[in-house]
C-alpha cells in the first residue's frame, strides 16, 4: 500500500515539477500570500484525493505487481502501466491535467518579486545538493591529485627502467 502511495506521488511530482516550491530557506508564509497558501493547500488535498481514488481503483493483481520486490521500481511502474484499464489511464490523465491547470493558475498569481525569491531559493538548494554530492564523492580535488601523482610515479618508474 505504501509503495502505491510512493509510485503515485512520484508520478505527480514528475508531472508537476513542483518540488522547487518545497524549499527550506525561507518559510512559505513569508513568500506567499494567504490566497496562494490556500492554493497550495488545495493542490495538496487534490493530490491526496486523487491518490486515494487511484489506489482504490487498482485490482489485486495490480497491487501485487507493485508489491513484487524482485523487480526494480521502474520495472514495477512499467508493468503496472501495461495493466491499467482505460478508465484508470483516463483518471491519471485527468489528474495530471487538473494539477497542471492548478499549477498554471498558481504561477500566474506570483509577483515578480516572488518569482525572483523562488528562483534564488531553487538555486541555493541546487548549490547545496551539488556540494553534498561533491563532498560525498570526495571531489574536493584530493582524489584527482592522488590519481595524477600515482600516474606520474608510474611514468617515472617506466622511464627509469627503460634507461637502465
C-alpha positions as CSV (number, residue, x, y, z in Angstrom):
1,X,0.0,0.0,0.0
2,X,2.9,2.3,0.9
3,X,4.6,1.6,-2.4
4,X,1.4,2.6,-4.3
5,X,1.5,5.9,-2.5
6,X,5.1,6.4,-3.4
7,X,4.5,5.4,-7.0
8,X,1.6,7.8,-7.4
9,X,3.4,10.6,-5.6
10,X,6.4,10.2,-7.9
11,X,4.1,10.3,-10.9
12,X,2.5,13.5,-9.7
13,X,5.9,15.1,-8.8
14,X,7.3,14.3,-12.2
15,X,4.4,15.9,-13.9
16,X,4.3,18.9,-11.8
17,X,7.9,19.9,-11.3
18,X,6.6,21.4,-8.1
19,X,9.5,20.4,-5.9
20,X,11.2,23.8,-6.3
21,X,8.4,25.3,-4.2
22,X,9.1,23.0,-1.3
23,X,12.4,24.6,-0.4
24,X,13.9,25.0,3.1
25,X,15.4,28.5,3.4
26,X,12.5,30.9,3.6
27,X,9.3,29.8,5.2
28,X,6.5,29.8,2.6
29,X,4.4,32.1,4.8
30,X,7.0,34.9,4.2
31,X,6.9,34.4,0.4
32,X,3.3,33.6,-0.5
33,X,0.1,35.5,0.1
34,X,-2.7,33.8,2.1
35,X,-4.6,33.2,-1.2
36,X,-1.5,31.4,-2.6
37,X,-1.1,29.3,0.5
38,X,-4.7,28.3,0.1
39,X,-4.0,27.3,-3.5
40,X,-1.1,25.2,-2.4
41,X,-3.2,23.6,0.3
42,X,-5.9,22.8,-2.3
43,X,-3.3,21.2,-4.5
44,X,-2.1,19.0,-1.7
45,X,-5.7,18.0,-0.9
46,X,-6.4,17.2,-4.6
47,X,-3.3,15.1,-4.8
48,X,-4.4,13.1,-1.7
49,X,-7.8,12.7,-3.1
50,X,-6.6,11.6,-6.5
51,X,-4.2,9.2,-4.9
52,X,-6.9,7.6,-2.8
53,X,-9.2,7.3,-5.8
54,X,-6.4,5.7,-7.9
55,X,-5.4,3.4,-5.1
56,X,-8.9,2.2,-4.7
57,X,-9.3,1.5,-8.4
58,X,-6.4,-0.9,-8.5
59,X,-7.1,-4.6,-8.7
60,X,-5.4,-7.2,-6.5
61,X,-3.2,-8.2,-9.4
62,X,-2.1,-4.6,-9.9
63,X,-1.4,-4.2,-6.2
64,X,0.6,-7.4,-6.2
65,X,2.7,-6.1,-9.1
66,X,3.6,-3.1,-7.0
67,X,4.5,-5.3,-4.0
68,X,6.8,-7.5,-6.1
69,X,10.2,-6.8,-4.7
70,X,12.0,-9.0,-7.2
71,X,11.6,-6.2,-9.8
72,X,13.1,-2.7,-9.7
73,X,10.8,0.3,-9.1
74,X,11.0,1.2,-12.7
75,X,10.1,-2.3,-13.9
76,X,7.1,-2.3,-11.4
77,X,5.9,1.0,-12.8
78,X,6.2,-0.2,-16.4
79,X,4.4,-3.4,-15.6
80,X,1.7,-1.5,-13.8
81,X,1.2,0.9,-16.7
82,X,0.8,-2.1,-19.0
83,X,-2.0,-3.5,-16.9
84,X,-4.0,-0.2,-16.4
85,X,-7.5,-0.2,-17.7
86,X,-8.7,2.6,-20.0
87,X,-10.6,4.2,-17.1
88,X,-7.6,4.2,-14.9
89,X,-5.5,5.7,-17.6
90,X,-8.1,8.4,-18.1
91,X,-8.2,9.1,-14.3
92,X,-4.4,9.5,-14.3
93,X,-4.6,11.8,-17.3
94,X,-7.3,13.8,-15.8
95,X,-5.4,14.1,-12.5
96,X,-2.3,15.4,-14.4
97,X,-4.3,17.9,-16.4
98,X,-6.2,19.3,-13.3
99,X,-2.9,19.6,-11.4
100,X,-1.3,21.3,-14.4
101,X,-4.1,23.8,-14.5
102,X,-3.8,24.5,-10.8
103,X,-0.1,24.9,-11.1
104,X,-0.5,27.3,-14.0
105,X,-3.0,29.4,-12.1
106,X,-0.7,29.4,-9.1
107,X,2.3,30.5,-11.3
108,X,0.2,33.3,-12.8
109,X,-0.6,34.6,-9.3
110,X,3.1,35.0,-8.4
111,X,4.5,38.5,-8.5
112,X,7.9,39.3,-10.0
113,X,9.4,39.6,-6.5
114,X,8.1,36.2,-5.5
115,X,9.4,34.7,-8.7
116,X,12.9,36.0,-8.1
117,X,13.0,34.9,-4.5
118,X,11.8,31.4,-5.5
119,X,14.5,31.3,-8.2
120,X,17.1,32.2,-5.7
121,X,15.9,29.6,-3.2
122,X,15.9,27.0,-6.0
123,X,19.5,28.0,-6.9
124,X,20.6,27.8,-3.3
125,X,19.1,24.3,-2.9
126,X,20.7,23.2,-6.2
127,X,24.1,24.5,-5.0
128,X,23.7,22.7,-1.6
129,X,22.9,19.5,-3.4
130,X,25.9,19.8,-5.6
131,X,28.1,20.5,-2.6
132,X,26.7,17.4,-0.9
133,X,27.4,15.3,-4.0
134,X,30.9,16.7,-4.3
135,X,31.6,16.1,-0.6
136,X,30.3,12.5,-0.7
137,X,32.3,11.7,-3.8
138,X,35.5,13.3,-2.5
139,X,35.5,15.8,-5.3
140,X,37.5,18.4,-3.4
141,X,40.4,17.5,-5.7
142,X,42.2,15.1,-3.4
143,X,41.2,12.0,-5.4
144,X,42.2,13.6,-8.7
145,X,45.5,14.8,-7.3
146,X,46.2,11.4,-5.9
147,X,45.4,9.6,-9.2
148,X,47.7,12.1,-11.0
149,X,50.5,11.5,-8.6
150,X,50.2,7.8,-9.0
151,X,50.2,8.1,-12.8
152,X,53.3,10.4,-12.7
153,X,55.1,7.9,-10.4
154,X,54.3,5.0,-12.8
155,X,55.6,7.0,-15.8
156,X,58.8,7.9,-13.9
157,X,59.5,4.3,-12.9
158,X,58.9,3.2,-16.5
159,X,61.4,5.8,-17.7
160,X,63.9,4.8,-15.1
161,X,63.6,1.1,-16.0
162,X,63.9,1.9,-19.7
163,X,67.1,3.9,-19.1
164,X,68.8,1.1,-17.2
